[in-house]
């Protein structure tokens, strides 16, 4: 099943790293899952790992389509994420 998370905000959290918030349009998502981040300016995607997921500042194990959340991304710089 295809998973699509739409990024609405991007920020950095001290001790956590890059965090994106938005809505999961399709699929399910859990911490440890790998998503394709992109496209970059060249139209390419790269795999990134979801470090953790929070809803309303509380950690959750799984996110389902239609829900909003914040995802901490493993080894991703804020400058590597675009909302476009």
N, C-alpha and C positions, 0 to 999 in steps of 0.2 A: 504494500500500500504506500502511496506517495504521501510524504509529510511536507507540509508547507507552513513555515512560521514567518509572519510578516513583521519586520522590525519597525517599531514606531519611535523608540528612543535608544540612544547609545550613551553609556557613561562608564566611568572607571570607579571602582571601589577599592580603597586601600586594603591590601591583604587578600583581595579576591581577584582583581583584575578587571577585564572587560566584561560588562554586563549589558545585555540587550533586553528591552522590554517590548512586548507586542502581543499579537494574537496568533494562536495556532489555527490556521484555516482548515487544514485537513490532516487526518492521521492521529497518531498518539506519539507522545514523546516522554522519555524518562532520562534521568541522569545517567551518563555513560554512553548515551546514544550518539551516533555520528551523523552530522548534517552536512550538506554541501552549502558553503557560504559563497555568495556571489550574486550576480556576476561582478567581476572587477572591471576596471576600465578597458581591458582587452576581451571582455566577454567570457572569461574563464571562471570556474568554480573550484573551490578547494575544500577538502574535508576538515571539519572541526568537531571537537568533542564537547558535549554539554557537561560541564562540571557539576552544576547543581541547578535546581529550579525552585523559585519562590513565587507564591501568590499571596498578596496582601502581607508581605514581609514574613511569611511562614514557609518553611521548607515543605515541599511536597514530593512524592515519589513519581507521580505520573501526571502528564497534562493531556487533555483530550480536546478534540476539535471544538472550536467556539470559545475556548477559555483563554483568558489573558494571563500573562505571567512574565517574570523576569528570569532570564537564563544567564548563568555565568558560563563563559566560554573558556576552555582550556587553551593556553598558549596563543591567544589572539590579541593583537594590539588594537586599541580603539580606532586608530587611523586605517585599519584594514576592513572596517565595517562601514557600509554605506546604506542610507535609508532610501536611496533612489531605486 
